[in-house]
């Protein structure tokens, strides 16, 4: 545990100020020591996300070869022991002597940060990855790594252990092919949580990469179980247009027009592609990329797209009298309702904000994407008036709903202002006012709510008791949400506002706990609340403020002793441990627990187990909510069948 110095302690302050600080305190880390000492600086985390990122970095280098036009196929294998092998048919890493370093170029690329063919010259015009640190970072964070380069008729091989070369680059054979094979095993000293790869996580990323590089074949094989190998191969000649079709089909959405609209432009060493399609959804899915790197935080290319598409709708609407003289302009939210779009730009010297490249900063891409979208989408609308009209009707409906939502907001403000409070009547608030110290339980049912109020610790635990299932917001616009008696009390209790007015700094509780029965109905209620948070209060999930209470299923008693079980397996183990004569009570719902039992099992911090809801991939989450809560039945059935084995005790 880290030691904290309290600066209201005079002696501690004196010690902190007078501690010696001179040249002996300055450390210089050699080679890849910095990577191993601070891995999070390079790959984001040492959890599952960072583990999978190792694979992405090696694959990105192969994709850079594809962008250069010298690679057509990439193969990724997960071998027994969670060893990963990535092979491409590109040119191969240069094997000649690096005169500046006095060692082979392969060794330089794999051991020296910021070394590679991405810093000028003609090696790569555009590239993704971590700007020359990708391969060396993977090497530094691997227990071992082997590289095999096929080039000029020869096979060259070298081995590293924890970033240090243990062999020289050696010629080990002859070949008539070219390319690079990198095989590595993530270091359990670094990835202490897990070194086991999830096939679905890698599959999602590699499939995405194949969409972004039309014609490139990417194959993923899971060979960890030789008896049941899994092989998936991806190649999409339609590129990002196929990507948009896939996204809408996978989410079970009905398109408003048959084929995605594909727009593209090239200017010097820059290019931009945009594919878009509207559906019957009320939600927007916008995915952007720069040099194949997903820019989850947007950037200049997204800004150009959003500005242009709003201008197109309003200018087209005025030109063809769809918008009358007295009508207000459509907003960006109006014109993007139901939109699925993929933006992909490629450029030299891409400038990303932050090491993880969440946002593109090249200002010239704003103008390029804006001009592309405005000119070509306007032309498309003029040449396809029936498609334009169908999309416009949806945008006009969205505008009317937005105006109705605005009136509902204003009415709510006046109402709460007149009453002198903004807290809902069903909220039993806590005494503590520091949100870092407080938690609110959202409880379904008056009986369970009553037990929770009596059993809680009122100093820091608040109870919001609601009856019945909340609105499925996946099938409703904002105006319906603002009028819903199950959801607005949550908004008022949390104090953050909703949607575009959401302000996380006003959150009144830093633990928002959904407490529902441990049955199918309870799981449905949890999913409905999660859908609401994802669509209208997403930062709650992104920043980890949402939890699930985990009530027990059974109470096993023998004499004066009693124990709780959270699964059938735990119940059976308790029965075997306690012996004959046990009494087993099956809780059908939270309302069957008295206040003491609810406190003891589900609310007492010294005993309870709460499940924290986290969100690693917003696009995957968007897809899941669309499938689970949308209208089409078949995608939902397929999702449940594919994932049923992963779910235990109805935990989501």
C-alpha positions in Angstrom: 0.0 0.0 0.0 1.3 3.5 -0.9 2.2 5.6 2.1 0.5 9.1 2.1 2.1 12.1 3.7 -0.4 14.3 5.4 0.8 17.9 5.1 -1.2 19.0 8.2 1.4 17.0 10.1 4.3 19.4 10.9 6.9 16.6 11.4 5.9 14.8 8.2 6.0 18.1 6.3 9.5 18.9 7.7 10.8 15.4 6.6 9.3 15.8 3.2 10.8 19.2 2.6 14.3 18.5 4.0 14.9 15.1 2.3 18.0 15.2 0.1 17.4 15.8 -3.6 20.5 15.9 -5.7 22.2 14.2 -8.7 22.1 10.8 -7.0 18.3 10.9 -7.2 18.3 11.1 -11.1 17.9 7.7 -12.7 18.7 6.9 -16.4 17.0 3.7 -17.6 18.8 1.7 -20.3 17.2 0.0 -23.2 13.7 -1.1 -22.6 13.9 -0.7 -18.8 11.6 2.3 -19.0 8.9 0.2 -20.8 9.1 -2.5 -18.2 9.1 0.0 -15.3 6.1 2.0 -16.6 4.2 -0.2 -19.1 1.0 1.7 -18.7 2.6 4.7 -20.3 3.0 2.7 -23.5 0.0 0.3 -23.7 -2.5 1.9 -21.4 -2.8 -0.8 -18.8 -1.4 -4.2 -17.7 -4.8 -5.7 -17.6 -6.6 -7.6 -20.4 -6.8 -4.4 -22.5 -3.0 -3.9 -22.5 -2.4 -7.7 -23.1 -4.5 -7.6 -26.3 -2.8 -4.4 -27.3 0.4 -6.3 -27.7 -1.1 -8.2 -30.6 -2.5 -5.1 -32.1 0.9 -3.4 -32.2 2.5 -6.3 -34.1 -0.5 -6.5 -36.5 -0.4 -2.7 -37.1 3.2 -3.1 -38.3 2.0 -5.7 -40.8 -0.9 -3.4 -41.9 1.6 -0.6 -42.5 3.2 -3.0 -45.1 -0.3 -3.4 -46.6 -0.7 0.4 -46.7 2.6 0.6 -48.6 1.1 -1.9 -51.1 3.5 -4.7 -50.4 1.4 -7.0 -48.1 -1.7 -8.9 -49.0 -2.1 -11.4 -46.2 -1.7 -11.4 -42.4 -2.0 -14.5 -40.2 -2.4 -14.4 -36.4 -2.2 -17.6 -34.4 -2.9 -18.1 -30.7 -0.8 -21.1 -29.8 -0.9 -23.4 -26.7 0.3 -21.5 -23.6 -1.2 -18.2 -25.0 1.8 -17.7 -27.3 1.0 -15.4 -30.2 2.4 -15.7 -33.7 1.9 -12.9 -36.4 3.1 -13.5 -39.9 2.8 -11.3 -43.0 3.9 -11.5 -46.6 5.4 -8.0 -46.7 9.0 -7.0 -47.4 10.4 -8.1 -44.0 12.2 -6.0 -41.5 15.5 -4.8 -43.0 18.3 -7.2 -41.8 21.3 -5.2 -42.8 23.7 -3.5 -40.4 22.6 -0.2 -38.8 25.7 1.9 -39.1 24.7 4.3 -36.4 24.0 1.6 -33.8 26.5 -1.0 -35.0 24.0 -3.8 -34.8 21.4 -5.3 -37.2 18.4 -3.3 -38.1 16.2 -6.1 -36.8 17.8 -5.8 -33.4 17.4 -2.0 -33.5 13.7 -2.2 -34.4 13.0 -4.6 -31.5 15.2 -3.0 -28.8 15.3 0.7 -29.4 12.4 3.0 -28.8 11.5 5.3 -31.7 13.3 3.3 -34.2 11.7 2.2 -37.5 10.8 3.2 -41.0 8.1 5.7 -40.0 10.2 8.8 -39.4 11.0 10.1 -42.8 12.4 8.8 -46.1 10.4 6.4 -48.3 9.8 3.5 -45.8 6.2 4.4 -45.1 4.0 7.2 -46.4 1.4 6.5 -43.8 1.4 4.3 -40.7 -0.4 3.5 -37.5 1.1 1.8 -34.5 2.9 3.6 -31.7 5.2 5.6 -33.9 8.3 3.4 -33.8 7.8 2.1 -30.3 5.3 -0.7 -31.0 7.6 -3.7 -31.7 10.2 -2.7 -29.1 7.4 -2.2 -26.5 6.0 -5.7 -27.2 9.5 -7.1 -27.0 10.1 -5.4 -23.7 6.9 -6.7 -22.2 7.3 -10.3 -23.4 8.8 -13.2 -21.5 10.4 -14.1 -24.8 10.1 -13.0 -28.4 11.4 -14.6 -31.6 11.6 -12.8 -34.9 11.9 -14.5 -38.3 12.5 -12.5 -41.4 12.3 -13.9 -44.9 14.2 -11.7 -47.3 16.5 -12.0 -50.4 16.1 -15.8 -50.4 17.2 -16.3 -46.8 15.5 -16.9 -43.4 16.9 -14.8 -40.6 16.1 -15.5 -36.9 16.8 -13.9 -33.5 15.5 -14.5 -30.0 15.0 -12.0 -27.1 14.1 -12.5 -23.5 12.4 -9.7 -21.6 13.6 -7.3 -24.3 17.3 -8.4 -24.2 18.8 -10.2 -27.3 19.9 -13.8 -26.3 21.1 -14.7 -29.8 22.5 -12.8 -32.7 20.5 -12.4 -35.9 21.4 -15.6 -37.7 20.6 -17.1 -41.2 18.8 -20.4 -40.5 17.6 -21.4 -44.0 16.5 -20.5 -47.5 13.1 -19.4 -48.8 11.4 -18.1 -51.8 9.0 -15.9 -49.8 9.3 -12.6 -48.1 7.8 -11.3 -44.9 8.1 -11.2 -41.1 7.0 -13.7 -38.4 7.0 -12.5 -34.8 6.2 -15.0 -32.1 6.0 -13.9 -28.4 4.7 -14.7 -25.0 3.4 -11.9 -22.8 5.4 -11.7 -19.5 3.4 -12.8 -16.5 5.6 -10.5 -14.3 4.1 -7.6 -16.2 0.6 -8.9 -16.9 -0.1 -10.2 -13.4 -3.9 -10.2 -13.8 -4.0 -12.5 -16.9 -2.0 -13.6 -19.9 -4.9 -15.4 -21.5 -6.2 -14.0 -24.7 -9.9 -13.7 -25.6 -10.6 -14.9 -29.1 -13.7 -12.6 -29.5 -11.7 -9.5 -28.5 -9.0 -10.2 -31.1 -11.6 -11.2 -33.6 -13.4 -7.9 -33.3 -10.2 -5.9 -33.8 -8.9 -7.9 -36.7 -12.2 -7.9 -38.5 -12.3 -4.1 -38.1 -8.8 -3.9 -39.6 -9.9 -6.0 -42.6 -12.8 -3.7 -43.2 -10.5 -0.6 -43.2 -8.1 -2.1 -45.7 -10.2 -3.3 -48.7 -8.8 -6.5 -50.2 -6.4 -7.4 -47.3 -6.9 -10.9 -46.0 -6.5 -11.3 -42.2 -6.8 -14.8 -40.7 -7.1 -15.5 -36.9 -6.6 -19.1 -35.6 -7.0 -20.3 -32.1 -4.8 -23.4 -31.7 -4.8 -23.6 -27.9 -7.0 -26.7 -28.0 -5.7 -28.9 -30.8 -8.9 -31.0 -30.7 -11.1 -27.9 -31.3 -9.1 -25.4 -33.4 -11.0 -22.2 -34.4 -10.2 -20.4 -37.7 -11.7 -17.2 -38.9 -10.7 -15.3 -42.1 -11.7 -11.8 -43.1 -11.4 -10.1 -46.5 -13.8 -7.3 -47.6 -13.4 -5.9 -51.1 -16.2 -3.3 -50.2 -14.0 -1.8 -47.5 -15.8 0.6 -45.1 -19.1 0.4 -47.1 -19.1 -3.3 -46.1 -18.2 -2.2 -42.6 -21.3 0.0 -42.3 -23.5 -2.8 -43.7 -22.1 -5.2 -41.2 -22.6 -2.8 -38.2 -26.3 -2.2 -39.1 -27.0 -5.9 -39.8 -25.2 -7.0 -36.6 -27.3 -4.6 -34.5 -30.5 -5.8 -36.1 -31.4 -2.4 -37.7 -33.5 -1.8 -40.7 -31.8 0.6 -43.2 -33.8 3.5 -44.7 -32.0 3.1 -48.0 -30.6 -0.1 -49.6 -26.9 0.6 -49.9 -24.5 2.7 -47.8 -23.4 6.0 -49.4 -19.7 5.9 -50.1 -17.7 9.2 -50.5 -14.0 9.4 -51.1 -11.3 12.0 -52.1 -7.6 12.1 -52.6 -5.5 15.2 -52.2 -1.7 14.8 -52.6 -0.5 12.5 -49.8 -3.8 12.6 -48.0 -7.0 10.6 -48.6 -10.4 10.4 -47.0 -13.3 7.9 -47.2 -16.7 8.2 -45.6 -19.4 5.5 -45.7 -22.8 6.2 -44.2 -26.2 4.7 -43.9 -29.4 5.6 -42.1 -31.6 3.2 -40.2 -34.8 3.1 -38.1 -32.7 3.5 -34.9 -32.9 6.5 -32.7 -29.2 6.3 -32.0 -26.1 7.4 -33.8 -23.0 5.3 -34.3 -20.0 7.2 -35.7 -16.6 5.5 -35.9 -13.5 7.3 -37.1 -10.0 6.2 -38.0 -6.7 7.8 -39.0 -4.1 5.6 -40.6 -6.2 2.6 -39.4 -6.0 3.7 -35.8 -9.4 4.1 -34.2 -9.8 7.7 -32.9 -12.4 7.1 -30.1 -12.2 10.7 -29.0 -12.8 12.0 -32.4 -10.7 14.9 -33.8 -10.4 17.1 -36.8 -11.8 14.6 -39.3 -14.9 14.0 -37.2 -15.4 17.8 -36.8 -15.3 18.2 -40.5 -17.8 15.5 -41.1 -20.3 16.7 -38.5 -20.1 20.3 -39.7 -20.6 19.3 -43.3 -23.5 16.9 -42.9 -25.5 19.5 -40.9 -24.8 22.1 -43.6 -25.9 19.6 -46.3 -29.2 18.9 -44.7 -30.1 22.5 -44.1 -28.9 23.8 -47.5 -30.6 21.0 -49.3 -33.8 21.5 -47.2 -33.9 25.2 -48.0 -33.1 24.7 -51.7 -35.9 22.3 -52.2 -38.4 23.9 -49.8 -38.5 21.0 -47.4 -37.6 23.6 -44.7 -39.9 26.6 -45.0 -38.8 30.2 -44.4 -40.0 30.2 -40.9 -38.6 26.9 -39.9 -35.6 26.6 -37.7 -32.5 24.9 -39.0 -32.0 21.2 -38.2 -29.4 20.6 -35.5 -26.5 18.1 -35.7 -28.3 15.7 -33.4 -31.4 15.8 -35.7 -29.5 15.0 -38.9 -27.4 12.2 -37.2 -30.3 10.3 -35.6 -30.2 6.8 -36.9 -26.9 7.3 -38.7 -24.2 4.7 -38.9 -21.0 6.2 -40.4 -17.4 5.2 -40.7 -14.7 7.9 -41.4 -11.3 6.7 -42.5 -8.5 9.1 -43.3 -4.9 8.4 -44.3 -2.1 11.0 -44.1 1.6 11.4 -43.6 2.8 12.9 -40.2 -0.5 12.1 -38.4 -0.7 14.1 -35.2 -2.5 12.3 -32.4 -3.3 13.7 -29.0 -1.9 11.4 -26.3 0.2 8.2 -26.6 -2.9 6.1 -27.1 -4.0 8.2 -30.0 -7.6 8.8 -29.1 -7.9 12.0 -31.1 -6.6 13.3 -34.4 -5.1 16.8 -34.3 -4.2 17.5 -38.0 -6.2 20.7 -38.7 -6.0 20.3 -42.5 -8.2 17.2 -42.2 -11.2 19.3 -41.1 -11.3 21.1 -44.4 -10.7 18.1 -46.5 -13.4 15.9 -44.9 -15.8 18.8 -44.8 -15.4 19.6 -48.5 -15.7 15.9 -49.4 -18.9 15.4 -47.4 -20.6 18.6 -48.4 -19.9 18.4 -52.2 -20.5 14.7 -52.7 -23.3 14.2 -50.3 -25.2 17.2 -51.7 -24.7 15.8 -55.2 -25.9 12.4 -54.0 -29.1 13.8 -52.5 -29.8 15.8 -55.7 -29.4 12.6 -57.8 -31.4 10.4 -55.3 -34.3 12.5 -54.1 -36.3 9.6 -52.8 -33.4 8.6 -50.5 -32.9 12.2 -49.5 -36.6 12.6 -48.6 -36.7 9.4 -46.5 -33.7 10.6 -44.5 -35.1 14.1 -44.2 -38.4 12.8 -42.8 -36.5 11.1 -40.0 -34.5 14.2 -39.3 -37.7 16.3 -39.1 -39.3 13.8 -36.7 -36.1 14.0 -34.6 -36.3 17.8 -34.6 -39.9 17.8 -33.4 -39.1 15.3 -30.7 -36.1 17.4 -29.6 -38.4 20.5 -29.3 -40.9 18.4 -27.3 -38.0 17.3 -25.1 -36.9 20.9 -24.6 -40.4 21.9 -23.5 -40.4 18.9 -21.1 -37.1 20.1 -19.6 -38.4 23.6 -19.1 -41.5 22.3 -17.5 -39.5 20.1 -15.1 -37.2 23.0 -14.2 -40.3 25.2 -13.4 -41.8 22.4 -11.4 -38.8 21.7 -9.3 -38.2 25.4 -8.8 -41.7 25.9 -7.5 -41.4 23.0 -5.1 -38.1 24.3 -3.8 -36.4 20.9 -4.3 -35.0 18.8 -7.2 -35.0 15.5 -5.3 -37.6 12.9 -6.0 -40.1 12.0 -3.3 -39.1 8.3 -3.3 -35.5 9.1 -2.4 -34.5 8.3 1.1 -31.3 10.4 1.1 -28.2 9.9 3.3 -26.6 12.3 5.8 -23.2 12.5 4.3 -22.9 15.1 1.5 -19.5 14.3 0.1 -20.2 12.3 -3.0 -17.0 10.4 -2.7 -18.3 8.8 0.5 -21.9 8.1 -0.5 -23.8 5.5 -2.5 -27.3 5.3 -3.8 -29.2 2.0 -4.2 -31.8 1.9 -7.0 -34.2 -0.7 -5.8 -37.1 -2.2 -7.7 -40.3 -2.8 -5.6 -41.8 -1.2 -2.6 -41.2 -4.2 -0.4 -37.5 -4.5 -1.2 -37.2 -0.7 -1.0 -38.8 -0.7 2.5 -36.3 -3.4 3.7 -33.4 -1.5 2.2 -34.4 1.7 3.9 -34.6 0.0 7.3 -31.5 -2.0 6.8 -29.2 0.6 5.4 -26.6 2.8 7.1 -28.3 6.2 6.7 -25.0 8.0 7.2 -23.8 7.3 3.7 -26.4 5.0 2.0 -29.3 6.5 0.1 -32.3 4.4 -1.2 -34.3 5.3 -4.4 -37.3 2.9 -4.5 -39.0 2.5 -7.8 -41.8 0.1 -8.8 -41.9 -1.8 -12.1 -39.7 -2.0 -15.1 -38.3 1.2 -16.5 -38.8 2.4 -20.1 -36.7 0.6 -22.8 -35.0 3.7 -24.1 -33.6 1.8 -27.2 -37.1 2.2 -28.6 -37.9 5.7 -27.5 -36.8 9.3 -28.2 -35.7 11.8 -25.7 -39.2 13.4 -25.3 -40.5 10.0 -24.0 -37.5 9.5 -21.7 -38.1 12.9 -20.1 -41.7 12.0 -19.4 -41.0 8.6 -17.9 -41.8 8.3 -14.2 -39.3 5.5 -13.7 -36.3 7.3 -15.2 -36.6 11.0 -14.2 -36.4 10.2 -10.5 -33.0 8.7 -11.2 -31.9 11.8 -13.1 -33.1 14.1 -10.3 -31.5 11.9 -7.5 -28.1 11.8 -9.2 -28.1 15.5 -10.0 -26.1 15.3 -13.2 -28.7 16.2 -15.8 -29.2 14.1 -18.9 -27.9 13.7 -22.5 -26.3 17.0 -23.7 -26.8 18.6 -20.3 -25.1 15.8 -18.4 -22.4 17.1 -16.0 -20.5 14.4 -14.2 -19.1 17.0 -11.7 -22.6 17.3 -10.2 -22.9 13.6 -9.4 -24.2 13.3 -5.8 -23.1 9.7 -5.2 -20.0 7.9 -6.4 -21.5 4.5 -6.2 -24.8 4.1 -8.2 -25.9 0.6 -7.2 -28.6 -1.2 -9.2 -30.3 -3.7 -6.7 -32.7 -6.1 -8.4 -33.9 -9.7 -7.8 -31.5 -12.5 -8.7 -33.8 -13.9 -11.4 -34.7 -13.3 -15.1 -36.8 -10.3 -14.3 -34.1 -8.8 -12.2 -31.6 -9.3 -15.0 -34.0 -7.6 -17.4 -34.4 -4.6 -15.1 -30.6 -4.3 -14.8 -30.2 -4.3 -18.5 -32.9 -1.7 -19.0 -31.1 0.6 -16.5 -27.8 0.0 -18.2 -29.3 0.8 -21.5 -30.6 4.1 -20.1 -27.2 5.0 -18.6 -25.4 4.1 -21.8 -27.6 6.1 -24.1 -28.1 9.2 -21.9 -25.6 9.2 -19.0 -22.7 7.4 -20.5 -19.9 8.9 -18.4 -21.3 7.0 -15.4 -20.2 3.8 -17.1 -17.1 5.1 -18.6 -15.8 6.3 -15.3 -16.9 3.3 -13.3 -19.6 4.7 -11.1 -22.3 2.0 -11.7 -22.4 -1.2 -9.7 -24.7 -4.2 -9.4 -25.7 -5.4 -6.0 -25.2 -9.2 -5.6 -27.9 -10.6 -3.4 -27.7 -14.3 -2.3 -30.0 -17.0 -3.8 -30.1 -19.2 -0.7 -30.0 -19.1 3.1 -28.7 -22.4 4.6 -29.4 -22.8 8.3 -28.5 -25.5 10.8 -29.4 -24.9 14.4 -28.4 -21.3 15.3 -25.9 -21.1 12.4 -26.7 -19.8 9.0 -24.8 -19.2 5.8 -25.6 -17.6 2.5 -25.0 -19.1 -1.0 -24.9 -17.1 -4.3 -25.2 -20.1 -6.6 -26.4 -23.7 -6.7 -22.8 -24.9 -6.5 -22.2 -22.8 -3.3 -25.5 -24.1 -1.8 -24.4 -27.7 -2.4 -21.0 -27.1 -1.0 -22.5 -25.6 2.2 -24.9 -28.6 2.6 -21.9 -31.0 2.3 -20.0 -28.9 4.8 -22.7 -28.6 7.4 -24.1 -32.1 7.1 -27.6 -33.4 7.5 -30.4 -31.5 9.1 -30.0 -28.2 7.2 -32.8 -25.9 6.3 -32.5 -24.2 2.9 -34.5 -21.1 2.1 -34.6 -20.0 -1.6 -35.0 -16.3 -2.0 -37.4 -15.5 -4.8 -36.8 -11.8 -4.4 -35.2 -9.1 -2.3 -38.6 -8.4 -0.7 -38.4 -11.8 1.1 -35.4 -10.6 3.1 -35.9 -8.8 6.3 -33.9 -5.6 6.8 -31.2 -7.3 8.8 -30.7 -10.0 6.2 -30.5 -7.5 3.4 -27.9 -5.5 5.3 -25.9 -8.5 6.2 -25.8 -10.1 2.7 -26.0 -7.3 0.2 -25.3 -3.8 1.7 -22.7 -4.3 4.5 -19.3 -3.2 3.0 -17.6 -5.7 5.2 -19.4 -8.7 3.7 -21.1 -7.7 0.4 -19.9 -8.4 -3.1 -20.7 -5.8 -5.6 -20.1 -6.1 -9.4 -18.6 -3.0 -10.9 -19.7 -2.2 -14.5 -16.9 -1.2 -16.8 -16.9 -0.4 -20.5 -13.7 -1.1 -22.5 -15.2 -0.8 -26.0 -18.1 1.7 -26.6 -18.8 0.3 -30.1 -19.1 -3.2 -28.8 -21.4 -2.0 -26.0 -23.5 -0.1 -28.5 -23.9 -3.2 -30.6 -24.8 -5.3 -27.5 -27.5 -2.8 -26.4 -29.0 -2.6 -29.9 -29.2 -6.4 -30.1 -30.6 -7.0 -26.7 -33.1 -4.1 -26.5 -34.0 -3.5 -30.1 -37.0 -4.8 -32.0 -35.6 -7.7 -34.1 -35.8 -11.0 -32.4 -33.3 -13.1 -34.4 -30.1 -11.2 -33.5 -31.1 -11.3 -29.8 -31.7 -15.1 -30.0 -28.3 -15.6 -31.6 -26.6 -13.4 -29.1 -28.2 -15.3 -26.1 -27.3 -18.7 -27.6 -23.7 -17.6 -28.2 -23.2 -16.1 -24.8 -25.4 -18.2 -22.5 -22.4 -20.4 -21.4 -20.5 -17.3 -20.2 -23.2 -16.2 -17.8 -23.5 -17.5 -14.3 -26.0 -16.5 -11.6 -27.5 -14.0 -14.1 -24.5 -11.6 -13.5 -24.3 -9.2 -16.5 
